[in-house]
Amino acid sequence: MKDTIVTARRKKIELITLLVCFVVSNLIHLYAIIAYHAPFTEMITSIFYIIIFTFCALCLLGDFAPFILWNASTI
């Protein structure tokens, strides 16, 4: 009997999707810092907001993320 139903390839795709969401969240936050002339130390002090936004973006993408970010035939 298998220990897990989720394949290693699927886990890798989910981790890459999480990384993409984290990078996009950081870029949005960096844009807001530059646009509102805030100090760059805010990148460090508001990391928890970035992490929360990352998981919210991941939840919004849900099962559609592999189809949006990669070709469906590669899954």
N, C-alpha and C positions, 0 to 999 in steps of 0.2 A: 504494500500500500504506500502511496506517495505521502510525503510529509506536508506538501503544499499543493494547492490546485493552481496557484498563480505561477506562471513560468518565469524563468530568469529573464527572458527577453521582455516580458511585460513589466517586470519590476524595473528593469533598466529604462524603459520608455517612461514609466511614471517618475523615476528620479530625474530624468532629463527634463521632463515637463515641469517638475518642481523647480529645477534650476533656472529654466527659462522664465518662469513666473517671478522668481526672486530677482533675476537680472532686470526684468521689465519694471518691477516695483522700485528697484533702486534707481533706475533711469528716470522714472516719473518723479521720484522724490528729489533727485538731483536737479531736474528741470524746475521744480517748485522752489528749491533753494536759490537757484540762479535768478528766477523770475521775480521773486520777492526780496532779493538782496539779503537773505538770511545768512548767518554765519555757517561755515562748513562743519563746525563741530556738531551741528544738528544731525548730520549723517550718522554720528555715533550715538548721540543721546536718544534718537528716535528709532533705533533699530527694531524695537519691539513692535512699533506701528508698521514698519516695513514687513516684518514677519507675519503679522496679522493680515495685512493686505495681500501678501503672497498666498496664504492659505485660502483667503476669500476668492482670489483670482483662480486658484486651483479648483475650488469647489464650483465656481461658475463655469469653468471649462468642462469639468466633469469627464464624462466618457467621450466628449467630442474632441478633446485635446489631441489624441493621436491622429485624428482625421484632419484637423486643422494644421497641425505642425508638420506632419509627415504624410507621405503618400499612403493611402489605405492598404495598398498591396504589400507594404513592408512590415505590417503588423503580424 
